[in-house]
Amino acid sequence: MTQNGWASLTEDDSPGHIPVLWKALAERIRLPRDGRVVDATIGYGGHSRLFGAQLGPEGMILGLDVDPKCIQRAQSFTKDLFCNVVLVRENFANLPEVMREHGLSQADLILADLGFCSAQIEDEERGLSFQTDMPLDMRLDDRLTATAADLVNRLDEKALADLIYRYGQERASRKIARCIVQARDRQPITTTGQLARIVQKAITRPERRGLRRLHPATRTFQALRIAVNRELECLEKLLESAPNLLKIGGFLAIISFHSLEDRLVKNDFRKNKMDGIYQILTPKPITADEEERRVNPRSRSAKLRIAQRI
């Protein structure tokens, strides 16, 4: 890895280590050698490794993640950087407190990649996938108390339908909620496979099977994951705190993976632009090119927006 520029990706890099939209970030963000970087979702450390290549010994990366397995992987992946790397198991909703605790008043860059890696999807302890039958958990942070199974089995029908519609944008939310309630009256819903079969039966007509682009349970699973992890609430807190945490000239870069996230970021950037706080560097969100989508399928739904503090 070069120490005066961006590292080049090699054929040996695994998909879990390839940072999404890294070329687009490289083209638009340059950091001083003593720069202060906050990687609000460090994951396996891909973005931090690349940005860290721009920093010298006087630079610093503060990385946050709620998943202890990600923190462990990131420690290994960033160990060859010259800059100081501090990793904290914490949610970026609490970024002001975390920065203060580590003596960091303002940053040159705050980056948040709102996606999650393939290893998390495949992790049976997480319960994020319906491709295999897993416990219905969906917590990225196991310190949270409520699981997806808790929501599915405890919420009344209306509250469940509202949740699926609001966070999953699922038009058939009422029918799905009704079928879930009927099914849980017979036995508790405890696995991803159970839930996926209930949703599929609720909204898939036999004669139209195979024509639906997404699996019928995709939006319901998204809704539950967002609710369990309070994803939109945490993003709102990050966006609210960011202006005070950025140096003048500093960058805020957000990579989102669905329209609910992207809409929050877009509206926040526009508001802060009108208030004379941000310059928007991406009038339209940046998406992955064909080559990146081929190498890293995870990038297909990624949208990058960048604002600069003025």
Secondary structure, DSSP 4 states (H G I P E B T S, - for coil): --SSSPPPP-TT--GGGS-TTHHHHHHH----TT-EEEETT-TTSHHHHHHHTT--TT-EEEEEES-HHHHHHHHHHTTT-SSEEEEEE--GGGHHHHHHHTT---EEEEEEE----HHHHH-TTT---SSS--BS---SSTT-S--HHHHHHHS-HHHHHHHHHHHH--TTHHHHHHHHHHHHHHS---BHHHHHHHHHHHH--GGGTT--SS-TTHHHHHHHHHHHHTHHHHHHHHHHHHHHHEEEEEEEEEEESSHHHHHHHHHHHHHHHHTTSEEES-SS-B---HHHHHH-GGGGG-EEEEEEE-
